[in-house]
Every structure is written in C-alpha cells, then in structure tokens.
C-alpha cells in the first residue's frame, strides 16, 4: 500500500511538472475522489498532415475516415509533442458527426482519448469533450477528459483535465 501511494505521488509530481512546462497547470485541492486531484494542461495543436479516406458511395458517406497528425505547441510556440487521430463519419449526409480517437504524445508519456463530435460547416469546426481512455509513462493511470476546441481544420486548443 505504501509503495502504491509513493508511486502515485511520484507519477503525480512528474505529470504536474510536465503540465507546468506545457502550459497553465493547476492541481485542485478539493478533489472529486478522496486522495486524487486534477491536473490541467493546455496546448495548441497545429495540423501537419491530414488525409481523407472516401468509402463508397462517393462523397459524404457513413464510414468515411479522416486521418491526421499535428504538433502540440506550448504558449511560447515551442513544439512539445505530437498528436495523431482517426475520425470515422457516423452520419451519411451531410457529414456532421464523427467518432474520434486521439493519441497525444507529451513529455513523459502518451494520453489516449475517444469520443464523438458534431461537426459544423463554419468555424469552430467543433468544441467537444473526449474521455481519457488511457495513457503511458507519467500518464499510465490517468483518467479524466480532454476539451478540444477545433477552431479551424488546421488549429485546435486542447485542454487536458487529468484525474490522478
């Protein structure tokens, strides 16, 4: 039990330190679960590559995929990590909803997220919350949610609320 608490403390300290490097970070003293707190990390995601897979029938169809990568930038514009994503259209016409899976590579580990988004034909493209489904390294026991404000196709504000 003591080893587990010590490991949680070390992992939390590492994650909090990473959060300070990435952007505004806070650790809530009043936590929703005894012995845990929330770490907030904010980054800007800039798309670097994107590809559309058009399934039959041609045009907007259920199952079309959007696959891409991006750079994660800190407040000073410095590259801090990368993102990768796959989106699958869950509406046939017009394309207005997607099931999205993201992997965010941050200093100290990776965070995976998943959820649905309702797409808009105007900016912002979407503003949605996604569940943190797992992580590696400093984030191996992370849970919580991620807000993705997809301002344009090439730019998003990403805010992680990591429950530790």
Secondary structure, DSSP 4 states (H G I P E B T S, - for coil): -HHHHHHHHHHHHHHHHHHHHHS---B-SS-SSTT--EEEEEEEEEEEEEEEE-PSSSSS-TT-EEEEEEEEE-TTS-EEEEEEEEEEE--SSS--EEEEEEEEEETTEEEEEEEEEE--SSSSSEEEEEEEEEE-GGGTT-EEEEEEEE-SSSEEEEEEEEE-
